Amino acid sequence: MADLLSDFAAAVARTPDRTAIIDGLGRRVSFAQLQARAQGLAWAWHACGIGKGDRVLLAMRVDADLYASLAALWSLGATVVLPEPAMGLAGLRHAVRVAGVTAFASAGAYGLLRFALPALWRLPHLRPIAKPGPALDLPLPDAGDLALISFTSGTSGAPKAIPRSHGFLAAQHRAIAPMLDSSAAEVDLVAFPVFVLINIASGRTSVLPNWKMSQLAQVQPAALTAWMAQHTVTRALLPPALCDTLAGGAIPPSLHTVFTGGGPIFPDLLRRLQAEGPALHITCVYGSTEAEPIAHLSSAQITAQDVAAMAAGQGLLVGSPVRDIHVRIVTGEIQVAGGHVNGGYLDPAHDAENKVRIGQIIWHRTGDAGYFDAQGRLWLLGRVGTQVDLAGKPTYPFQIEVAARSWPGAAQCALMSVRGAPCLVIAGDAACLNAWTKAAAQLDIPGVKHIARIPMDRRHASKVDRKALQKLL
């Protein structure tokens, strides 16, 4: 994309020898090396005939080659198709089926996936074998050109293909960059690939995960903090599930800031994090696949009154809308519009249920219920349609779950309707079941069910997978 490619080139010119990426094996790649790699891949793939109009399915581990490949393909004018990694082979098959793929780019053992997908057999197979050379003399993509096709997580049905233009990604860069801006030479541990793009364009060092994002539950606190200490990480960009892991370890002294999103950030998690690292500055980011970010909240801005309001059933505070986004509440649902809000899906049939066009403005229906408080801050209640009836009053999950997570022995909780009756499902110390049942009765919840573990979403392991939980119950 024109803006990020230009900003990347400027970052290389400023500090060519600064480390751009430290991958999961601890290998360091400077900005100059990353640029040379991208240019070499562009030469190699240009010779294969890749250019404007191609849609290239990309299957690579998250390392420097992934980002060099993105830059190379974008400089050629091609569109990158990124399957939903949490779905494995099914995600690749779905991406091939719906995205009109014309080539396949893979690294390492991912190349073997080609043999499992007959639709790829006759397509060009691009491997990361660079041809050294200067930058190709090609025009930068236009803002309206398609840069990327990615997918929703699929938790509410088949993953939807989301086309993102170069202009969209540039707008997203402008929305995120101020939040990450710092006058210091930060070293960021980044678990969200899009934020690595922002860091590359900003000339900032990114440390990549040394774990599989599909296996977050297996990451141990000592391993996470050791990886941070090894590379003197100053800031961490992590989903709430990994923040929970971080709270169970010895936070390294170099770490001063945590950005977290990809799922609800409950007050009890913030308390645990700050108990381990009292000086930590924590920023909570609210967004969706189609609109990232929407709002943000510094932990330092949460008052005792806010905590009391959340515990009293007012929902979950997520903060003030970011710059350059418009947010409105329509019949209780949060809707957003702006330059970094996706305006439609690859399949227009999906637009009818998720997009609202008013004149020239396209509003995205987030599917989240919420409201604004008197200070103009956004509060979440839960997903639209997940409310249950408590004593004749419709009640959303976060109105109960925020408080229940602070009960002794409770590790996870979910307010559900089971066989037509409200039930609070809790994972944690079963010895506390009687205490939970009494506390729930005071909230007009007639039943509490203990299970070993509540299933979470496949992408960030930070949101309750309510469909899976319903089946389990």
C-alpha positions in Angstrom: 0.0 0.0 0.0 1.3 3.4 -1.0 1.4 5.0 2.4 3.0 2.0 4.3 5.4 1.2 1.5 6.5 4.8 1.4 6.8 5.0 5.2 8.7 1.7 5.3 11.2 3.1 2.7 11.6 6.3 4.9 12.2 4.1 8.0 14.9 2.3 6.1 16.5 5.5 5.1 16.5 6.9 8.7 17.8 3.8 10.5 18.8 1.1 8.1 20.7 -0.9 10.7 18.0 -0.8 13.4 16.4 -4.2 14.0 13.0 -4.3 12.4 12.0 -7.9 13.4 13.1 -10.5 15.9 11.4 -13.7 14.9 10.3 -16.6 17.0 13.7 -18.2 16.7 15.5 -15.1 17.9 16.8 -14.1 14.5 17.3 -10.4 13.9 16.5 -8.7 10.6 17.4 -5.1 10.1 15.2 -2.6 8.2 17.7 -2.6 5.4 17.8 -6.4 5.3 14.0 -6.5 5.3 13.8 -4.1 2.4 16.4 -6.0 0.4 14.5 -9.2 1.0 11.3 -7.6 -0.2 12.9 -6.3 -3.3 14.5 -9.6 -4.1 11.2 -11.4 -3.7 9.5 -8.8 -5.9 12.1 -9.4 -8.7 11.7 -13.2 -8.4 7.9 -13.1 -8.5 7.7 -10.4 -11.2 9.7 -12.9 -13.3 7.0 -15.4 -12.6 4.4 -13.0 -14.1 2.8 -11.8 -10.9 1.4 -8.4 -11.2 -1.7 -6.2 -10.8 -4.9 -8.2 -10.7 -3.3 -11.3 -9.2 -4.7 -12.7 -6.0 -2.0 -14.6 -4.1 -2.9 -17.0 -1.3 -0.2 -16.7 1.3 0.7 -19.6 3.6 3.8 -18.8 5.8 4.7 -18.7 9.4 4.7 -15.3 11.0 8.3 -14.2 10.5 10.3 -11.7 8.6 9.7 -13.5 5.3 5.9 -13.0 5.8 6.3 -9.2 5.9 8.9 -9.1 3.2 6.4 -11.1 1.0 3.6 -8.7 1.8 5.7 -5.8 0.8 6.9 -7.6 -2.4 3.5 -8.5 -3.6 2.0 -5.1 -2.8 4.8 -3.4 -4.7 3.9 -5.6 -7.7 0.3 -4.5 -7.4 -1.0 -8.0 -6.4 -3.6 -8.7 -3.8 -2.7 -10.9 -0.8 -5.2 -13.5 0.4 -4.7 -14.4 4.1 -6.8 -17.4 5.2 -8.0 -17.6 8.8 -5.1 -19.4 10.5 -7.2 -20.7 13.4 -9.2 -22.9 10.9 -6.1 -24.7 9.6 -6.6 -26.6 6.3 -10.4 -25.8 6.3 -9.5 -22.1 6.3 -7.2 -22.5 3.3 -9.8 -24.4 1.4 -12.4 -21.8 2.2 -10.1 -18.9 1.1 -9.4 -20.7 -2.2 -13.1 -21.3 -2.8 -14.3 -17.7 -2.2 -11.4 -15.4 -3.0 -10.6 -16.1 -6.7 -7.0 -17.1 -6.0 -4.6 -17.0 -9.0 -1.3 -18.0 -7.3 0.0 -19.6 -4.2 2.9 -18.4 -2.1 4.3 -20.6 0.6 7.4 -21.1 2.8 8.8 -24.3 4.3 6.4 -27.2 5.0 3.4 -25.0 4.2 4.2 -25.8 0.5 2.9 -29.3 1.1 -0.6 -27.9 1.5 -0.6 -27.5 -2.2 -1.0 -31.3 -2.6 -4.0 -31.3 -0.3 -5.9 -28.6 -2.3 -6.5 -29.7 -6.0 -7.6 -26.1 -6.8 -3.9 -25.0 -6.3 -2.3 -27.6 -8.5 -2.4 -25.6 -11.7 -1.6 -22.2 -10.2 1.9 -20.7 -10.0 3.6 -21.7 -6.8 5.8 -18.9 -5.4 8.6 -19.7 -2.9 10.6 -17.2 -1.0 13.7 -17.5 -3.2 14.9 -14.0 -3.8 16.7 -12.5 -6.8 18.9 -9.7 -5.7 18.3 -6.4 -7.4 17.2 -2.8 -6.9 13.6 -1.8 -6.5 11.5 -2.4 -9.6 10.4 0.7 -11.3 6.7 0.2 -10.8 4.0 2.7 -9.9 2.8 2.5 -6.3 -0.7 1.1 -5.9 -3.7 3.5 -5.9 -5.7 4.0 -2.8 -8.6 2.1 -4.4 -6.6 -0.9 -5.4 -7.3 -4.1 -3.4 -4.4 -4.9 -1.1 -5.6 -7.7 1.1 -8.4 -10.2 1.5 -8.7 -11.5 5.0 -11.5 -13.3 6.9 -13.6 -13.0 9.9 -13.1 -15.6 12.7 -16.1 -17.6 11.7 -17.5 -17.8 15.3 -20.9 -16.7 14.0 -20.9 -18.8 10.8 -18.7 -19.4 7.8 -15.8 -16.9 7.8 -16.7 -13.8 5.7 -14.1 -12.6 3.2 -13.1 -8.9 3.9 -11.5 -7.0 1.0 -9.2 -4.2 2.2 -8.0 -1.5 -0.2 -4.6 0.2 0.1 -6.5 3.3 1.2 -8.2 1.3 3.9 -5.0 0.0 5.3 -3.5 3.5 5.2 -6.5 4.8 7.1 -6.0 2.0 9.7 -2.4 2.9 10.0 -3.4 6.5 10.7 -5.9 5.3 13.3 -3.5 3.0 15.1 -0.1 4.8 14.8 -0.9 7.6 17.3 -1.8 5.1 19.9 1.6 3.3 19.5 3.6 6.5 19.1 6.5 7.0 21.5 9.6 9.2 21.6 11.6 6.3 23.0 13.2 3.5 21.0 10.6 0.9 22.0 11.0 -2.9 21.5 7.5 -4.3 21.1 6.4 -7.9 21.6 3.6 -8.1 19.0 1.0 -10.9 18.9 -1.2 -9.1 16.4 0.2 -9.2 12.8 -1.4 -5.9 11.7 0.4 -4.1 14.5 3.8 -5.4 13.1 2.9 -3.6 9.8 2.4 -0.4 11.7 5.7 -0.8 13.5 7.6 -1.5 10.3 6.2 1.7 8.8 7.0 3.6 11.9 10.6 2.3 12.2 10.0 0.4 15.4 11.4 -3.0 16.4 8.9 -5.9 16.7 9.6 -9.1 18.6 7.4 -11.9 17.2 5.8 -14.7 19.3 7.9 -17.8 19.9 4.6 -19.8 20.4 1.8 -20.9 18.1 -1.1 -18.5 18.3 -3.4 -21.5 18.0 -2.1 -22.9 21.2 -2.3 -20.0 23.6 -3.5 -22.2 26.5 -0.1 -24.0 26.4 2.0 -20.8 26.8 3.5 -20.8 30.3 4.1 -17.6 32.3 7.8 -18.3 32.8 8.3 -18.9 29.1 6.4 -15.7 28.1 8.3 -13.5 30.6 11.7 -15.2 29.7 11.1 -14.4 26.0 10.4 -10.7 26.9 13.5 -10.5 29.2 15.7 -12.1 26.5 15.0 -9.3 24.1 14.5 -6.5 26.6 10.9 -5.9 25.5 9.5 -2.6 26.6 6.0 -2.9 25.4 3.7 -5.9 24.8 0.7 -6.1 22.4 -1.2 -9.2 23.6 -4.7 -10.6 23.6 -6.4 -10.9 27.1 -5.6 -14.6 27.3 -1.9 -13.9 27.1 -2.3 -11.0 29.5 -3.7 -13.5 32.0 -0.6 -15.7 31.4 1.6 -12.6 31.9 -0.1 -11.9 35.2 1.0 -15.3 36.5 4.7 -14.7 36.0 7.5 -12.4 37.0 7.1 -9.3 34.8 10.5 -8.3 33.5 11.7 -4.8 34.6 12.1 -3.6 31.0 8.3 -3.9 30.4 6.4 -0.7 31.0 3.4 -0.8 28.8 0.8 -3.4 27.7 -1.7 -2.9 24.9 -4.5 -5.6 24.9 -7.5 -6.3 22.7 -9.1 -9.0 20.7 -11.5 -9.8 23.5 -13.1 -8.3 26.6 -10.7 -7.0 29.2 -12.3 -7.4 32.5 -11.4 -5.4 35.7 -10.2 -8.5 37.5 -7.6 -9.1 34.8 -6.4 -5.5 35.1 -6.1 -5.9 38.8 -4.0 -9.1 38.5 -1.7 -7.5 35.9 -1.1 -4.4 38.1 -0.6 -6.5 41.2 2.4 -8.1 39.4 3.5 -4.9 37.7 2.3 -1.8 39.7 4.0 0.6 37.3 2.6 -1.0 34.2 0.6 1.3 31.9 -2.2 -0.7 30.3 -4.2 0.3 27.3 -7.4 -1.6 26.4 -8.4 -1.6 22.7 -11.9 -2.4 21.5 -12.5 -3.2 17.9 -13.6 -5.9 15.5 -12.2 -7.6 12.4 -14.1 -5.1 10.2 -13.1 -2.1 12.3 -9.9 -2.0 14.3 -9.7 0.0 16.4 -13.0 1.5 17.6 -12.2 2.7 21.1 -9.4 2.6 23.7 -9.1 3.0 27.4 -6.1 3.6 29.7 -6.2 1.6 32.9 -5.2 4.9 34.7 -8.5 6.4 33.5 -10.7 3.8 35.3 -12.0 5.3 38.5 -13.3 3.6 41.6 -16.8 4.8 40.5 -16.3 3.0 37.2 -15.2 -0.2 38.9 -18.3 0.0 41.2 -20.6 0.6 38.2 -19.2 -2.4 36.4 -19.6 -4.6 39.4 -23.2 -3.3 39.8 -24.2 -4.6 36.4 -23.6 -1.5 34.1 -21.5 -3.6 31.7 -17.9 -3.3 30.6 -16.2 0.1 30.1 -14.2 0.2 26.8 -13.4 3.9 26.7 -13.5 6.8 24.2 -13.8 6.3 20.4 -10.5 6.7 18.5 -9.9 9.6 16.2 -11.5 9.4 12.7 -14.2 7.0 13.6 -18.0 7.7 14.0 -19.9 5.6 16.5 -23.6 5.5 17.0 -26.1 3.3 19.0 -29.1 2.0 17.1 -31.7 0.0 19.0 -29.0 -0.9 21.5 -26.4 -2.0 18.9 -23.0 -0.3 18.3 -22.5 0.8 14.7 -19.4 2.4 13.3 -18.3 4.2 10.2 -15.0 5.8 9.0 -12.0 5.4 6.7 -10.7 2.3 8.6 -14.1 0.6 8.8 -14.7 -2.0 6.2 -17.4 -0.9 3.8 -18.4 -4.3 2.5 -17.6 -8.0 2.1 -16.3 -9.8 -0.9 -19.7 -11.5 -1.2 -22.2 -8.7 -1.4 -24.8 -11.1 0.1 -23.2 -10.6 3.5 -23.7 -6.8 3.3 -27.4 -6.9 3.8 -27.2 -8.2 7.4 -24.0 -6.3 8.5 -24.0 -2.9 6.6 -26.3 0.0 6.7 -26.0 2.6 3.9 -27.2 6.2 4.6 -26.4 8.5 1.7 -22.6 8.2 1.2 -21.9 6.7 4.7 -21.7 3.0 5.2 -22.3 2.0 8.8 -21.0 -1.4 10.0 -23.1 -3.3 12.5 -20.7 -4.6 15.1 -23.2 -7.1 16.6 -22.2 -5.7 20.1 -24.8 -4.2 22.4 -23.7 -1.1 24.2 -24.3 2.5 25.1 -22.6 5.8 25.8 -22.3 7.2 29.3 -22.5 10.9 30.2 -18.8 11.4 29.5 -19.1 10.1 25.9 -17.4 6.8 26.8 -18.5 3.5 25.3 -19.7 0.6 27.4 -20.3 -3.0 26.2 -23.1 -5.3 27.4 -22.4 -8.4 25.2 -23.4 -9.7 21.8 -26.8 -8.8 20.5 -29.1 -11.7 21.0 -27.2 -13.2 24.0 -29.4 -11.6 26.7 -31.3 -13.8 29.1 -34.4 -13.1 31.2 -33.7 -12.5 34.8 -36.7 -11.8 37.0 -38.6 -10.6 34.0 -35.8 -8.3 32.8 -33.6 -8.9 29.7 -30.0 -9.0 30.9 -26.8 -9.1 28.9 -23.8 -11.4 29.8 -21.4 -8.6 30.8 -23.9 -7.2 33.2 -23.4 -10.4 35.3 -20.0 -11.7 34.2 -18.0 -8.7 35.2 -19.1 -9.1 38.8 -19.0 -13.0 38.8 -15.4 -13.1 37.6 -14.4 -11.5 40.9 -16.0 -14.2 43.1 -13.5 -16.4 45.0 -12.4 -19.4 43.0 -14.0 -18.2 39.7 -11.6 -18.4 36.7 -14.1 -18.1 33.8 -17.8 -17.5 33.6 -20.6 -17.2 31.0 -24.2 -16.2 31.5 -26.2 -18.5 29.2 -29.7 -19.7 28.5 -29.8 -23.5 29.1 -33.1 -25.2 28.1 -34.8 -21.9 28.2 -33.6 -21.1 31.7 -30.9 -18.6 32.7 -27.7 -20.3 34.0 -24.3 -19.0 35.1 -21.6 -21.3 33.9 -18.3 -21.0 35.9 -15.0 -22.7 35.5 -12.8 -22.6 38.6 -12.5 -24.2 42.0 -15.5 -26.5 42.4 -15.3 -26.2 46.2 -16.7 -22.7 45.7 -19.9 -23.9 44.0 -22.2 -23.3 47.0 -20.9 -19.8 47.5 -21.3 -19.1 43.7 -24.9 -20.4 43.9 -25.8 -18.1 46.8 -24.2 -15.1 45.1 -26.0 -15.9 41.9 -29.4 -16.2 43.7 -28.9 -12.6 44.9 -28.7 -11.6 41.2 -31.9 -13.6 40.4 -29.9 -16.3 38.6 -31.6 -19.6 39.5 -28.8 -22.0 38.5 -25.0 -22.2 38.5 -23.1 -24.9 36.6 -19.5 -25.8 37.1 -17.4 -27.1 34.2 -13.7 -27.8 33.9 -13.1 -25.1 31.2 -15.2 -22.8 29.2 -14.4 -23.0 25.4 -13.0 -19.8 24.0 -12.6 -18.4 20.4 -10.0 -20.0 18.1 -8.3 -16.8 17.1 -7.3 -15.1 20.4 -8.7 -17.6 23.0 -10.2 -14.5 24.7 -13.9 -14.6 24.0 -16.4 -17.2 25.1 -17.3 -19.5 22.2 -21.0 -19.5 23.0 -22.0 -22.0 20.3 -19.4 -24.5 21.5 -20.4 -23.9 25.1 -24.1 -24.4 24.3 -23.3 -27.8 22.7 -21.2 -28.7 25.7 -24.1 -27.9 28.0 
